[in-house]
Amino acid sequence: MTTKHTRGVLLGHGIIDTRKLAHAAYDTITINEIFERVKAPTAVLKDAADFIIPSSYTTANAADDARSHAAQREHGRFPLLMSDIDKGNHDASELAAAVTSFFGDVRHAVYSTASAKPNDRKWRLVTELAPELAFNEWSELGEAFSEHLHTLGVVADQKLLGPAQPVYLPNVPPERRQDDGTPIFYQHIIHEGPPASLNAPEASRLIDAVRRRRKEENELRDAAATKAAQRRKKRQTSGSPDVIEEFNLSNEIETLLIEYGYEQSPRNDKDWRSPHQTSGSFATRVIEADDGSQHFVSLSGSDADAKIGAEGASGCRFGDAFDLHVHYEHGGDFTAALKSVEARAAVKAASKQASEIKATPYDWRDPTKIPRRDWVFGHWLLSGTVAVVVAPGGMGKSTFISGLALSLASGRAFLGKNVWGGQQRVWVWNQEDDLDELSRSVQAAAKLHGLEPADIAGNLFVDSAMNGAALCTATEDRNGVQLLEPVYEAIKEELMRRGIKVLIIDPFVSSHEVDENSNIKIDKIVKAWARVAKAADCVIVLVHHTSKEGSAEVKTNSARGASALSNAARSLLTLNRMTTDDAKKYGIEEDERWRYVVVSDDKHNRTPAEKGTWFHRNSVELGNGSFEHRGDSVAALEPWTPPVIVDYTTPAEVQDIQRLVGMGAYRASEQAHDWVGYAIARALHLDIQSPADKRRVKLTQKDLVKSGHLRSVERKDFTGKPRPFIVSGVPMVVDYDNGEDLV
């Protein structure tokens, strides 16, 4: 019967000894023979010295080579525990006592290594085990024994916990021997006893502690890996992080770990020690998810202090290849790393694009066969594009939107714009007002334009964030903008399912949680909306506020925040209140000026510029009052056409004006009771009390003075003060035969 001492382990002859290609099993050496070697070390060069792998598995072929960690992890059975003590200059008896205090009175040996010196002693420990342990049990035992040594101030090299780590047998090279062959320095201790079991109190206690810790660590790693996978999916829903995903697919974490100075564990090739660590543990593990993506999880406190990646459960750190790039290449600056990767991606894309550049000959087409532009509402809204409506607060955006929506839903052009193709389905999604307020505006417009329920026939859809229908399409965090693609996808599906042609988001700023002043971020959001518009063959209308400076005339650059919103839109409608000058020009009283609004397409990318379209804000009584309380009066828009201002005067009329002016003394100032305007009004048959007529009188006075037909001269008034008076100037002569002026 084979005794425990005669059990064999893999024996190699020189570090280059391999049987993988020869498909021949490795040699073996018994435990007894190893202990005999301790007594009488060999005398060969280090590279030629014999080594062992403390496992009885010796198979060698292309699939399973006993010198590989993977093969020994799977097949190895270990009857020996080896330890390597290279630091501390310990005494051999100190180490022998450490073995006894862990295992009890068991068979073990301590011998000095080939590089040991009297003042720098280095040791190997050999302990015979009663059971042949599978790798997992053997590694638990080795880790427990290393921790026991650590409590005694002894640091063991963790490399010997690798399942296929070669361990040199006792050897003193010739250069470390005296002339007679006696080793200059070699010490050893052999203690005979039974093979070690795992039942010794200290061994059993520490093995249980290792198992508990590994279980807890695995739970932490699993939690961090789950969080890492969720983070990856979140990254995939946004714009720029697409390049992060591409970076991760192009860079294996293991390759980066080697590049950044990590040390791979011999016990588990998925475990690594980071350059930040001061302990001997391999606290970083590489985890591969079911979808093939890789993450790292670090349980190192040093890595946590260095803030590698993101924070996971109980303070551990996790991340992907890009997180390693951020930390080691850019000092933790995510933005700088992202710009770097984006620049690389741009160069790569440019190189690919450059290889494909070629001029395409134009294919002459019958112009009558080219599909026409799919206009939806006048030349303001074009299907498949994004439109923007910009106005300051209180200008009547909501009133305009209600009228626009009803015009589309009914197919009636009561706002002066054709609804192409008849009735269209429209969805108003408001983020500020509740449904009651929205209903007031809609019903006021319906009442003003005489609409009944049947006129919109289920074509109008209205939702309010104030009534629970909140909308958020994008957020941002330390990783940048996160486009919420599931939201865009759901909106697209609903638009297509309902056959909605126009979606109005009011206001745009409340539909996302991104810095509205960032062109890069807003551009991503608007382009996401453009993709929805294209896919659903509809118009997306984004209603937006003006900046604080937008109190003057509203134009394209008046929109609040980033200009990317205006730049990405295909049409941009601005709302402006009637100016004081226009009110005077059109004869509108100052206290009524607020009722007049002009809407202009300030961009007109796809059609010639249209003149502004004027609207008058009517006050519509909803009839929802009672005897005690007056009902609501709500604004609704209707088209308004400014009166025609005639800015010319006929020669005959000029003659009449000159005749009347010559008959009296008239002042230039309109504040004077004898203002020349009264004479001009009589000659032109105008009502000086009418603002519009008075405007024409003033323009006529200005034009005739400029042309010289009237002159301004200084004379004394009745008080003796010099004042500007208007007198007749160059006579106007009329040729009644051909109508030409003769002077």
C-alpha positions in Angstrom: 0.0 0.0 0.0 1.2 3.5 -0.8 1.9 5.6 2.3 1.2 9.3 2.4 4.9 10.0 2.4 5.4 8.2 -0.9 2.7 10.1 -2.8 4.2 11.9 -5.8 3.9 15.4 -7.2 4.9 16.9 -10.5 8.7 17.2 -11.0 10.3 19.4 -13.6 14.0 19.6 -14.6 14.9 23.2 -15.3 12.5 26.0 -15.8 12.1 25.3 -19.5 11.0 21.7 -19.0 7.7 21.3 -20.8 6.0 18.1 -22.1 3.1 19.9 -23.8 4.2 19.3 -27.4 5.5 15.8 -26.6 2.2 14.7 -25.1 4.2 12.9 -22.3 3.4 13.1 -18.6 5.8 15.0 -16.4 8.0 13.2 -14.0 7.1 12.9 -10.4 8.9 13.0 -7.0 7.6 11.6 -3.7 7.2 13.6 -0.6 9.9 11.5 1.1 12.3 12.3 -1.7 11.6 16.0 -1.3 12.4 15.8 2.4 15.6 14.0 1.5 16.5 16.8 -0.9 16.1 19.2 2.0 18.9 17.4 3.8 21.1 17.4 0.7 20.5 20.2 -1.7 21.6 19.9 -5.4 24.4 22.0 -6.8 23.3 23.2 -10.3 22.7 26.5 -12.0 19.4 28.0 -10.9 17.8 27.7 -14.4 18.7 24.0 -14.5 17.5 23.2 -10.9 14.6 20.9 -10.3 11.2 22.3 -9.4 7.9 20.9 -8.3 4.3 21.8 -8.7 2.8 20.6 -5.4 0.0 18.7 -7.3 -0.3 15.0 -8.3 -1.7 16.0 -11.7 1.0 15.5 -14.3 -0.8 15.2 -17.7 0.7 17.1 -20.6 -1.1 17.6 -23.9 -2.3 20.4 -26.1 -5.6 20.6 -24.2 -4.5 20.2 -20.6 -0.9 21.0 -19.7 -0.1 20.4 -16.0 2.1 23.4 -16.0 -0.9 25.7 -16.8 -2.9 27.3 -14.0 -6.2 26.5 -15.7 -5.4 22.7 -15.9 -4.3 22.6 -12.3 -7.3 24.6 -11.1 -9.6 22.0 -12.8 -7.7 18.8 -12.2 -5.1 19.3 -9.6 -4.9 17.5 -6.2 -2.5 19.0 -3.8 -0.8 16.9 -1.0 1.7 19.7 -0.1 1.4 23.3 1.0 4.4 25.5 0.0 5.2 29.0 1.3 7.9 31.4 0.1 9.4 33.9 2.7 11.7 36.3 0.9 11.5 39.3 3.3 12.2 39.9 7.0 15.4 37.9 7.5 13.6 35.6 9.8 15.2 32.7 11.7 14.3 29.1 10.5 13.2 28.1 14.0 10.8 31.1 14.0 9.1 29.8 10.8 9.0 26.2 12.0 7.2 27.4 15.2 4.7 29.3 13.0 3.9 26.1 11.1 3.3 24.3 14.4 1.2 27.1 15.9 -1.1 26.8 12.8 -1.2 23.0 12.1 0.0 21.5 15.3 2.7 18.8 15.5 2.9 17.9 11.8 5.5 16.9 9.2 7.1 20.0 7.7 10.5 21.4 6.6 12.1 24.8 6.3 15.0 25.3 3.9 16.9 28.4 2.6 16.6 29.4 -1.0 19.4 29.5 -3.6 19.7 33.3 -3.2 19.8 33.4 0.6 22.7 35.0 2.5 23.6 35.0 6.2 22.4 38.6 6.5 19.5 38.2 4.1 17.9 34.9 4.8 15.1 33.6 2.5 13.1 30.5 3.1 10.7 27.9 1.7 8.3 26.1 3.9 7.0 22.6 3.0 4.1 21.1 4.9 2.7 17.6 4.1 -1.1 17.5 4.0 -3.1 14.4 5.1 -5.8 14.9 2.4 -5.0 15.6 -1.2 -7.0 18.9 -1.6 -8.8 20.2 -4.6 -7.6 23.6 -5.7 -10.3 25.6 -4.0 -9.8 24.0 -0.6 -6.0 24.2 -1.1 -6.1 27.9 -1.9 -8.4 28.5 1.1 -5.8 26.7 3.3 -2.9 28.7 1.7 -4.7 32.0 2.2 -5.5 31.1 5.8 -1.9 30.1 6.5 -0.6 33.3 4.9 -2.9 35.3 7.2 -1.6 33.4 10.2 2.0 34.2 9.2 1.0 37.8 8.8 -0.2 38.0 12.4 3.3 36.8 13.4 5.0 39.5 11.3 5.9 37.2 8.5 5.0 38.1 4.9 4.6 35.2 2.5 4.8 35.7 -1.3 1.3 35.2 -2.7 2.6 33.8 -6.0 3.0 30.3 -4.4 -0.8 30.2 -4.1 -0.9 29.8 -7.9 -2.0 26.3 -8.8 0.8 25.8 -11.3 3.4 28.0 -9.7 6.9 26.2 -10.0 8.7 25.9 -6.6 12.4 25.2 -6.7 13.7 22.2 -4.7 16.6 22.8 -2.4 19.6 23.9 -4.5 22.8 25.8 -3.8 24.4 26.8 -7.1 28.1 26.2 -7.7 28.9 29.9 -7.4 27.5 29.9 -3.8 29.7 27.0 -2.7 33.2 26.9 -1.4 36.0 25.2 -3.3 35.3 21.9 -1.6 31.7 22.1 -2.5 30.4 23.1 0.9 27.5 25.6 0.7 28.6 29.1 1.8 25.1 29.4 3.3 22.4 26.8 3.6 20.1 26.1 6.5 17.2 23.7 7.0 14.9 22.2 9.6 13.0 19.0 9.2 10.3 18.1 11.7 8.8 14.6 11.5 5.2 14.0 12.4 1.9 13.1 10.8 0.6 14.9 7.7 -1.3 18.0 8.5 -5.1 17.9 8.7 -7.5 20.9 8.5 -8.9 20.2 11.9 -6.3 22.0 14.0 -8.1 24.8 15.9 -6.1 27.7 14.4 -6.2 26.3 10.9 -9.9 25.5 11.1 -10.7 29.0 12.5 -8.8 30.8 9.8 -10.1 28.6 7.0 -13.7 29.4 8.1 -12.8 33.1 8.2 -11.4 33.0 4.6 -14.5 31.2 3.4 -16.8 33.8 5.0 -14.7 36.7 3.6 -14.7 35.2 0.1 -18.4 34.8 0.3 -18.9 38.3 1.4 -16.5 39.6 -1.2 -18.3 37.6 -4.0 -21.6 39.1 -2.9 -20.1 42.6 -3.0 -18.6 41.9 -6.4 -21.9 40.5 -7.7 -23.7 43.6 -6.5 -21.1 45.9 -8.1 -21.2 43.9 -11.3 -25.0 44.2 -11.5 -24.7 48.0 -10.9 -22.0 48.1 -13.5 -24.2 46.4 -16.1 -27.0 48.8 -15.3 -24.7 51.7 -15.7 -23.5 50.4 -19.1 -27.1 50.1 -20.3 -27.8 53.7 -19.1 -24.7 54.9 -21.0 -26.0 53.1 -24.1 -29.1 55.2 -24.1 -27.2 58.5 -24.6 -25.4 60.3 -27.4 -21.7 60.7 -26.7 -21.4 57.6 -24.5 -21.8 55.6 -27.8 -18.1 56.3 -28.2 -17.5 54.9 -24.7 -19.2 51.7 -25.7 -17.0 51.5 -28.8 -13.9 52.1 -26.6 -15.0 49.3 -24.3 -15.5 46.9 -27.2 -12.1 47.8 -28.6 -10.1 47.5 -25.4 -10.0 44.4 -23.2 -9.7 45.2 -19.5 -7.0 42.6 -19.0 -4.8 44.4 -21.6 -5.3 47.7 -19.9 -4.6 46.3 -16.5 -1.2 45.0 -17.7 -0.5 48.4 -19.3 -1.3 50.3 -16.1 0.9 48.1 -13.9 -1.5 45.6 -12.4 -0.2 42.3 -11.2 -2.2 39.2 -12.1 -3.0 36.7 -9.3 -1.5 33.2 -9.8 -4.4 31.7 -7.9 -7.1 33.2 -10.1 -6.3 34.7 -13.5 -9.4 37.0 -13.1 -7.9 38.6 -10.0 -5.4 41.5 -10.0 -3.5 43.7 -7.6 -3.7 47.4 -8.5 -0.6 49.7 -8.3 -2.4 51.7 -5.6 -2.6 48.7 -3.2 -0.2 48.4 -0.3 -1.5 44.9 0.8 -0.6 41.7 -0.8 -4.1 40.8 -1.8 -5.4 40.7 -5.4 -8.5 42.9 -4.8 -9.5 43.7 -8.3 -11.5 41.1 -10.3 -12.5 41.2 -13.9 -16.1 40.0 -14.5 -17.6 39.2 -17.9 -21.3 39.6 -18.2 -23.7 37.4 -20.2 -23.7 39.8 -23.1 -19.9 39.6 -23.3 -19.2 43.0 -21.8 -16.4 43.3 -19.2 -16.3 45.1 -15.9 -13.8 45.3 -13.1 -14.7 45.3 -9.4 -12.2 46.4 -6.7 -12.5 45.7 -3.0 -9.3 47.7 -2.3 -9.5 50.6 0.1 -6.6 52.2 -1.7 -8.5 52.0 -5.0 -11.5 53.6 -3.2 -9.3 56.4 -2.0 -8.0 56.9 -5.5 -11.6 57.0 -6.8 -11.1 54.5 -9.7 -14.4 54.1 -11.5 -17.7 54.4 -9.7 -18.7 53.6 -6.1 -20.5 50.4 -5.5 -21.9 48.5 -2.6 -20.1 49.1 0.8 -17.6 51.5 -0.9 -16.1 49.1 -3.4 -15.3 50.5 -6.8 -16.4 49.2 -10.2 -16.1 50.3 -13.9 -15.2 49.3 -17.4 -12.3 49.8 -19.7 -13.2 53.4 -20.2 -13.1 54.1 -16.5 -9.5 52.8 -16.3 -8.7 55.1 -19.2 -10.3 58.0 -17.4 -8.3 57.3 -14.2 -4.8 56.4 -15.6 -4.7 58.5 -18.7 -6.6 61.6 -17.6 -6.2 61.7 -13.8 -9.9 61.1 -13.3 -11.1 63.9 -15.6 -14.1 62.3 -17.3 -14.8 65.2 -19.6 -11.2 65.3 -20.9 -11.2 61.5 -21.4 -14.5 61.7 -23.3 -13.2 64.4 -25.5 -10.0 62.3 -26.2 -12.1 59.2 -27.1 -14.5 61.3 -29.2 -11.5 62.8 -31.0 -10.1 59.3 -31.7 -13.5 58.2 -32.9 -13.8 61.2 -35.1 -10.4 60.5 -36.7 -11.4 56.9 -37.2 -14.7 57.8 -38.7 -13.0 60.4 -40.9 -10.5 57.9 -42.1 -13.3 55.5 -43.0 -15.3 58.3 -44.6 -12.2 59.5 -46.6 -11.8 56.0 -48.1 -15.4 56.1 -49.3 -15.4 59.7 -50.8 -16.3 59.8 -54.4 -18.3 62.2 -56.6 -21.7 60.9 -57.7 -22.9 62.0 -61.2 -26.2 63.8 -61.0 -29.1 61.7 -62.4 -31.4 64.1 -64.3 -34.9 63.9 -63.0 -38.3 64.9 -64.3 -39.1 67.8 -62.0 -42.8 66.8 -62.1 -41.9 63.5 -60.5 -39.9 64.8 -57.6 -42.0 64.3 -54.4 -43.3 67.6 -53.1 -42.5 68.9 -49.6 -45.1 67.6 -47.1 -46.3 70.8 -45.6 -48.8 70.4 -42.8 -49.8 73.9 -41.8 -49.2 76.8 -44.2 -45.5 77.1 -44.9 -44.8 77.0 -41.1 -44.8 73.3 -40.3 -43.1 70.7 -42.5 -43.6 67.0 -41.8 -40.5 65.1 -40.6 -38.9 68.1 -39.1 -38.6 70.0 -35.8 -40.2 73.5 -35.5 -39.6 75.9 -32.7 -42.0 78.6 -31.3 -40.2 81.4 -29.4 -41.9 84.2 -27.4 -41.4 85.9 -24.1 -43.8 85.2 -21.2 -47.3 86.7 -21.4 -47.1 87.1 -25.2 -49.8 84.6 -25.9 -47.9 81.4 -26.7 -50.6 79.2 -25.1 -53.3 81.1 -26.9 -51.5 80.7 -30.2 -50.9 76.9 -29.6 -54.6 76.3 -28.8 -55.7 78.1 -32.0 -53.0 76.2 -34.0 -54.1 72.8 -32.6 -57.8 73.4 -33.3 -57.1 74.6 -36.8 -55.1 71.4 -37.5 -57.7 69.2 -35.8 -60.6 70.7 -37.6 -58.9 71.2 -40.9 -60.2 74.8 -41.0 -57.8 77.7 -41.9 -59.3 80.1 -39.4 -55.8 81.3 -38.5 -55.1 82.3 -42.1 -52.9 79.2 -42.8 -53.9 76.3 -45.0 -54.2 72.9 -43.3 -52.7 70.7 -46.1 -54.5 67.4 -46.6 -57.5 68.4 -44.4 -57.9 67.5 -40.8 -54.8 66.4 -38.9 -54.3 64.7 -35.6 -52.4 66.9 -33.1 -51.1 66.2 -29.6 -50.5 69.0 -27.2 -48.3 68.0 -24.2 -48.1 70.9 -21.8 -45.6 70.9 -18.9 -46.8 74.0 -17.1 -50.6 74.4 -17.0 -53.2 72.0 -15.7 -56.0 70.5 -17.8 -58.5 73.1 -16.6 -56.4 76.0 -17.8 -55.6 74.3 -21.0 -59.3 73.5 -21.5 -60.2 77.2 -21.0 -57.8 78.2 -23.8 -59.0 75.5 -26.2 -62.7 76.1 -25.6 -62.2 79.9 -25.9 -60.7 79.4 -29.4 -63.4 76.9 -30.3 -66.1 79.3 -29.3 -64.6 82.2 -31.2 -64.3 80.2 -34.4 -67.6 78.4 -34.0 -66.3 74.9 -33.6 -68.4 72.0 -32.2 -67.1 68.6 -30.9 -67.9 66.9 -34.2 -65.6 69.4 -36.0 -62.4 67.9 -34.4 -63.7 64.3 -34.5 -61.2 62.9 -32.0 -58.2 64.6 -33.7 -57.1 66.5 -30.6 -55.0 65.0 -27.8 -54.0 67.0 -24.7 -51.8 66.0 -21.7 -50.5 67.9 -18.8 -47.6 67.3 -16.5 -49.6 69.1 -13.8 -52.1 66.2 -14.0 -49.6 63.4 -13.9 -48.3 63.2 -17.5 -44.8 64.4 -16.7 -42.2 64.2 -19.5 -38.4 63.9 -19.2 -36.4 63.0 -22.3 -32.8 63.5 -21.0 -30.8 63.8 -17.9 -27.1 64.5 -17.2 -24.6 63.2 -14.6 -20.8 62.8 -14.3 -21.0 60.6 -17.4 -22.5 63.4 -19.5 -25.9 63.6 -21.2 -28.2 60.6 -20.9 -30.8 60.5 -23.6 -33.7 58.5 -22.3 -34.2 56.5 -25.5 -37.1 54.4 -24.1 -39.1 57.6 -23.7 -38.4 58.7 -27.3 -39.2 55.2 -28.6 -42.5 55.2 -26.6 -43.5 58.6 -28.0 -42.6 57.5 -31.5 -44.7 54.4 -31.2 -47.7 56.4 -29.8 -47.4 58.9 -32.6 -47.5 56.2 -35.2 -50.2 54.2 -33.4 -52.5 57.2 -33.3 -51.6 58.6 -36.6 -50.6 62.0 -35.0 -49.2 64.5 -37.4 -48.1 67.2 -35.0 -46.8 66.9 -31.5 -46.4 70.2 -29.5 -44.1 70.2 -26.4 -44.8 73.3 -24.3 -42.4 74.4 -23.0 -39.3 72.6 -24.2 -37.2 73.5 -21.2 -39.5 71.5 -18.9 -39.2 68.3 -20.9 -35.5 67.6 -20.0 -33.1 68.0 -17.1 -30.0 69.2 -19.0 -28.1 72.4 -18.9 -30.0 74.5 -21.5 -27.0 76.7 -22.1 -24.9 73.9 -23.5 -25.0 73.7 -27.3 -23.5 70.2 -27.3 -26.2 68.9 -24.9 -29.2 70.6 -26.3 -28.1 69.6 -29.9 -28.3 66.0 -28.8 -31.8 66.4 -27.5 -33.1 68.3 -30.5 -31.6 65.8 -32.9 -33.2 63.0 -30.9 -36.6 64.8 -31.5 -35.7 65.1 -35.2 -35.2 61.4 -35.4 -38.7 60.9 -33.9 -40.2 63.3 -36.3 -38.6 61.6 -39.3 -39.5 58.1 -38.1 -43.1 59.0 -37.3 -43.5 61.3 -40.3 -44.8 64.1 -38.2 -43.9 67.6 -37.0 -42.4 68.1 -33.5 -43.1 71.6 -32.3 -40.9 72.8 -29.3 -42.3 75.9 -27.6 -39.5 77.9 -26.0 -39.1 81.1 -23.9 -36.9 84.0 -24.8 -33.9 85.1 -22.8 -34.1 88.1 -20.4 -32.9 90.2 -23.3 -35.8 89.1 -25.3 -38.1 91.9 -24.2 -37.2 93.8 -27.4 -38.1 92.4 -30.9 -38.0 88.6 -30.7 -35.8 87.0 -33.4 -34.0 83.7 -33.8 -31.2 84.7 -31.4 -33.7 85.7 -28.8 -34.3 82.1 -27.7 -33.2 81.4 -24.2 -30.2 79.2 -23.6 -28.2 77.3 -26.3 -28.4 78.4 -29.9 -28.3 74.8 -30.9 -32.1 74.6 -30.5 -32.7 77.3 -33.1 -30.0 76.0 -35.4 -31.4 72.5 -35.5 -35.0 73.6 -36.1 -36.3 73.7 -39.7 -38.6 76.6 -39.0 -38.7 79.1 -36.1 -41.8 81.0 -35.4 -41.5 84.2 -33.3 -44.3 86.0 -31.5 -44.1 89.8 -31.1 -46.5 92.3 -29.6 -47.4 95.3 -31.7 -44.9 98.1 -31.2 -45.9 101.6 -30.2 -44.9 102.9 -33.7 -47.0 100.3 -35.4 -49.9 101.1 -33.2 -49.7 104.8 -34.2 -49.3 103.8 -37.8 -52.3 101.6 -37.8 -54.4 103.8 -35.6 -54.5 101.4 -32.6 -55.0 103.0 -29.1 -52.0 102.4 -26.7 -54.2 100.6 -24.2 -55.3 98.2 -26.9 -51.9 97.5 -28.4 -51.3 94.4 -26.3 -54.1 92.6 -28.1 -52.2 92.6 -31.4 -49.6 89.9 -32.1 -47.5 89.2 -35.2 -46.2 85.7 -35.9 -43.2 85.4 -38.2 -41.0 82.6 -39.5 -37.6 83.9 -38.6 -35.7 81.1 -40.3 -37.6 79.9 -43.3 -35.1 77.3 -44.3 -37.4 75.5 -46.8 -39.5 78.2 -48.2 -39.3 81.9 -49.2 -39.7 84.3 -46.3 -43.3 85.1 -45.4 -44.5 88.4 -44.2 -45.5 88.4 -40.6 -49.0 87.2 -39.9 -51.1 89.4 -37.6 -53.5 88.2 -35.0 -56.0 90.0 -32.7 -56.5 88.6 -29.2 -60.2 88.5 -28.6 -61.6 88.1 -25.1 -64.1 85.2 -25.1 -66.6 84.8 -22.4 -66.8 81.1 -21.5 -70.2 81.5 -19.8 -69.1 79.5 -16.8 -70.1 82.2 -14.2 -73.0 82.4 -11.8 -75.1 85.0 -10.2 -72.4 85.6 -7.5 -69.3 85.2 -9.7 -68.5 86.5 -13.1 -67.4 83.8 -15.6 -64.0 83.5 -17.2 -62.9 85.7 -20.0 -60.2 83.9 -22.0 -58.1 85.1 -24.9 -58.4 83.6 -28.4 -56.6 84.6 -31.6 -58.2 85.5 -34.9 -56.4 86.8 -38.0 -56.2 90.6 -38.3 -55.3 92.6 -41.4 -53.6 96.0 -40.8 -55.3 98.9 -42.6 -53.6 100.0 -45.8 -51.6 103.2 -45.3 -51.4 105.3 -48.4 -48.1 107.1 -48.3 -48.5 109.2 -51.5 -50.4 112.3 -52.5 -51.6 113.2 -56.0 -50.4 116.4 -57.8 -53.9 117.8 -57.6 -54.1 117.2 -53.9 -50.7 119.0 -53.4 -52.1 122.0 -55.3 -55.1 122.0 -52.9 -52.8 121.8 -49.9 -50.6 124.7 -51.2 -53.7 126.8 -51.9 -55.1 126.3 -48.3 -51.7 126.9 -46.7 -51.3 130.1 -48.6 -54.6 131.4 -47.3 -53.6 131.4 -43.7 -50.8 131.3 -41.1 -50.0 127.7 -40.0 -47.5 126.4 -37.5 -45.2 123.3 -38.0 -46.0 121.8 -34.6 -48.9 119.4 -34.2 -49.4 120.7 -30.7 -50.3 124.2 -32.0 -54.0 125.1 -32.4 -53.1 126.5 -35.8 -51.1 123.4 -36.9 -50.7 123.0 -40.7 -52.1 119.5 -40.4 -55.6 120.9 -40.2 -55.2 122.5 -43.6 -53.8 119.3 -45.1 -56.7 117.2 -43.6 -59.2 119.6 -45.2 -57.5 119.3 -48.5 -57.4 115.5 -48.4 -60.8 115.1 -46.8 -59.4 113.3 -43.8 -60.6 113.1 -40.2 -57.9 114.5 -38.0 -59.4 112.7 -35.0 -58.8 109.4 -36.6 -55.3 108.0 -35.6 -54.8 106.5 -39.0 -55.8 109.7 -40.8 -53.7 111.8 -38.5 -50.8 109.5 -39.3 -51.2 110.1 -43.0 -51.5 113.9 -42.4 -48.1 113.9 -40.5 -46.5 111.8 -43.3 -47.8 114.1 -46.0 -46.5 117.2 -44.1 -43.1 115.5 -43.8 -43.0 114.5 -47.5 -44.0 117.9 -48.9 -41.5 119.7 -46.8 -38.8 117.3 -48.0 -39.8 117.7 -51.6 -39.9 121.6 -51.3 -43.6 122.0 -52.1 -44.0 123.2 -48.5 -41.3 125.2 -46.7 -40.6 125.7 -43.0 -39.8 129.4 -42.1 -39.3 131.2 -38.8 -41.9 133.8 -37.8 -43.2 135.4 -34.7 -46.4 134.1 -33.2 -49.0 136.3 -31.6 -46.9 136.6 -28.4 -43.9 137.8 -30.3 -41.9 134.6 -29.9 -40.2 133.1 -33.0 -41.8 129.9 -34.1 -41.5 127.5 -37.2 -44.3 128.2 -39.6 -45.2 126.2 -42.8 -45.7 128.2 -46.0 -46.3 127.2 -49.6 -43.1 126.3 -51.5 -42.4 125.2 -55.1 -45.7 125.4 -57.0 -47.2 122.1 -58.2 -48.3 122.3 -61.9 -50.4 119.6 -63.4 -50.5 118.6 -67.1 -54.0 117.3 -67.4 -53.2 115.8 -70.8 -50.7 113.3 -69.7 -50.8 113.4 -65.9 -47.1 114.3 -65.5 -46.0 116.9 -63.0 -44.7 120.2 -64.4 -42.7 122.4 -62.2 
